[in-house]
Amino acid sequence: MNRPVWRRRIERLLEWVAGGLLVVLAVEVLAGIAFRALGRPLAWYDEVASVLLAWITYYGSALAALKKSHIGFPGLVNAMPRPGRFVALVIREVTVLGFFVVLAIEGVSILRLLTGDTLVTVEIPVALTQSVIPIGAALFIVAELLNLPDRIAWASGRRVVTVDQTAKEASH
């Protein structure tokens, strides 16, 4: 299977995961409001909501990386000559990939330390709630590696047009 097919499948999976988490968080928040209004507040509401928000952040950032929608400085880098673009690309990729490799490795170490602990208000293992750290980091790495060939083509001066960019350009 080629890279665009894998990229699209992973993108769809992350869209479903992030969207599902958003729905679950919305339902949980609405339930929390309703129970509080009835004078029967849920003890686990805040703790579970913060876990869901962290999960949305990690999976959503991996999705943003895959869609090339995270913060960048394209104007600055586009103004550079070709050799400067390659230097900027190498610095960027080493920094980003290095950070997420360290995050994934340390995330796994933290999971080992948390074995046996549960959330305060619910019998959910803390290791499960914190598993999003190494999983999210690994997904971010995959997203970066899937986009790397396009970034190399761009740095060499070739115009890279994806299906998403074509749709965006047609809609303007």
C-alpha positions as CSV (number, residue, x, y, z in Angstrom):
1,M,0.0,0.0,0.0
2,N,1.4,3.4,-0.9
3,R,1.9,6.4,1.4
4,P,-1.1,8.5,0.4
5,V,-3.4,5.5,1.1
6,W,-1.9,5.0,4.6
7,R,-2.0,8.7,5.2
8,R,-5.7,8.9,4.4
9,R,-6.6,5.9,6.5
10,I,-4.7,7.2,9.5
11,E,-6.3,10.6,9.0
12,R,-9.8,9.1,8.9
13,L,-9.0,7.1,12.0
14,L,-7.8,10.1,13.9
15,E,-10.8,12.1,12.8
16,W,-13.1,9.4,14.2
17,V,-11.2,9.2,17.4
18,A,-11.0,12.9,18.0
19,G,-14.6,13.4,17.0
20,G,-15.8,10.5,19.2
21,L,-13.9,12.0,22.1
22,L,-15.5,15.4,21.5
23,V,-18.9,13.8,21.6
24,V,-18.1,11.8,24.8
25,L,-16.8,15.0,26.4
26,A,-19.9,17.0,25.4
27,V,-22.2,14.3,26.8
28,E,-20.2,14.1,30.0
29,V,-20.3,17.9,30.5
30,L,-24.0,18.1,29.8
31,A,-24.6,15.2,32.2
32,G,-22.5,17.0,34.8
33,I,-24.5,20.2,34.4
34,A,-27.8,18.4,34.6
35,F,-26.9,16.4,37.7
36,R,-25.5,19.5,39.4
37,A,-28.8,21.4,38.6
38,L,-30.7,18.5,40.2
39,G,-28.6,18.9,43.4
40,R,-26.8,15.5,42.8
41,P,-23.4,16.5,41.4
42,L,-21.2,13.7,39.9
43,A,-18.1,13.1,42.0
44,W,-16.1,11.9,38.9
45,Y,-17.1,14.7,36.5
46,D,-14.1,17.0,36.7
47,E,-11.5,14.2,36.8
48,V,-12.9,12.4,33.7
49,A,-13.4,15.7,31.8
50,S,-9.8,16.6,32.3
51,V,-8.7,13.1,31.0
52,L,-10.9,13.5,28.0
53,L,-9.6,16.9,27.3
54,A,-6.0,15.6,27.4
55,W,-6.9,12.8,25.0
56,I,-8.6,15.2,22.6
57,T,-5.4,17.4,22.7
58,Y,-3.0,14.6,22.0
59,Y,-5.1,12.9,19.2
60,G,-6.1,16.2,17.8
61,S,-2.5,17.4,17.6
62,A,-1.5,14.2,15.8
63,L,-4.4,14.9,13.3
64,A,-3.2,18.5,12.9
65,A,0.3,17.3,12.2
66,L,-1.0,14.8,9.6
67,K,-3.0,17.6,7.9
68,K,0.0,20.0,8.2
69,S,-2.2,22.3,10.2
70,H,0.0,23.1,13.2
71,I,1.9,26.3,13.8
72,G,4.7,27.1,11.4
73,F,6.6,29.9,9.7
74,P,6.0,29.2,6.0
75,G,6.6,32.8,4.9
76,L,10.0,33.0,6.5
77,V,11.1,29.6,5.2
78,N,9.6,30.2,1.7
79,A,11.8,33.4,1.5
80,M,15.0,31.4,2.0
81,P,17.0,30.1,-0.9
82,R,16.9,26.3,-1.5
83,P,19.9,25.4,0.7
84,G,18.4,27.4,3.5
85,R,15.1,25.6,3.2
86,F,16.9,22.3,3.6
87,V,18.8,23.5,6.7
88,A,15.5,24.8,8.2
89,L,13.8,21.5,7.3
90,V,16.5,19.4,8.9
91,I,16.5,21.5,12.0
92,R,12.7,21.3,12.2
93,E,12.5,17.6,11.6
94,V,15.3,16.7,14.1
95,T,13.8,19.0,16.7
96,V,10.2,17.8,16.3
97,L,10.9,14.1,15.8
98,G,13.5,14.2,18.6
99,F,11.0,15.7,21.0
100,F,8.3,13.2,20.3
101,V,10.7,10.3,20.5
102,V,11.7,11.4,23.9
103,L,8.1,12.0,24.9
104,A,7.1,8.5,23.7
105,I,10.0,6.8,25.6
106,E,9.4,8.8,28.8
107,G,5.7,8.2,28.4
108,V,6.2,4.5,28.5
109,S,8.5,4.8,31.5
110,I,5.8,6.8,33.3
111,L,3.2,4.1,32.5
112,R,5.3,1.5,34.3
113,L,5.5,3.7,37.4
114,L,1.7,4.2,37.4
115,T,0.9,0.5,37.3
116,G,-1.7,-0.3,39.9
117,D,-2.8,3.3,40.5
118,T,-6.4,4.3,39.8
119,L,-8.2,7.7,39.4
120,V,-9.3,9.1,42.7
121,T,-13.0,9.2,41.9
122,V,-13.4,6.2,39.6
123,E,-11.8,2.8,39.4
124,I,-10.0,3.5,36.1
125,P,-6.3,2.7,35.9
126,V,-4.2,5.9,35.7
127,A,-1.9,4.0,33.3
128,L,-4.8,3.8,30.9
129,T,-5.6,7.5,31.1
130,Q,-1.9,8.4,30.7
131,S,-1.4,5.9,27.8
132,V,-2.3,8.8,25.5
133,I,1.2,10.3,26.1
134,P,3.3,7.6,24.3
135,I,0.4,6.7,21.8
136,G,-0.1,10.4,20.9
137,A,3.7,10.9,20.5
138,A,4.0,7.8,18.3
139,L,1.0,9.0,16.1
140,F,2.7,12.4,15.8
141,I,5.9,10.8,14.7
142,V,4.0,8.7,12.1
143,A,2.3,11.9,10.8
144,E,5.6,13.7,10.5
145,L,7.2,10.8,8.6
146,L,4.2,10.5,6.3
147,N,4.6,14.2,5.4
148,L,8.4,14.2,5.2
149,P,8.6,13.2,1.4
150,D,6.3,16.2,0.6
151,R,8.4,18.5,2.7
152,I,11.6,17.4,1.0
153,A,10.0,17.9,-2.4
154,W,8.9,21.4,-1.3
155,A,12.4,22.3,0.1
156,S,13.9,21.2,-3.3
157,G,11.6,23.7,-5.0
158,R,9.0,21.3,-6.4
159,R,5.4,22.3,-5.8
160,V,3.5,19.6,-3.9
161,V,-0.2,19.6,-4.3
162,T,-2.3,17.2,-2.2
163,V,-5.9,16.3,-2.6
164,D,-6.8,18.5,0.4
165,Q,-4.9,21.5,-1.1
166,T,-6.7,21.1,-4.4
167,A,-10.1,21.0,-2.7
168,K,-9.2,24.1,-0.6
169,E,-8.0,26.0,-3.7
170,A,-11.2,25.1,-5.6
171,S,-13.3,26.3,-2.8
172,H,-11.9,29.9,-2.8
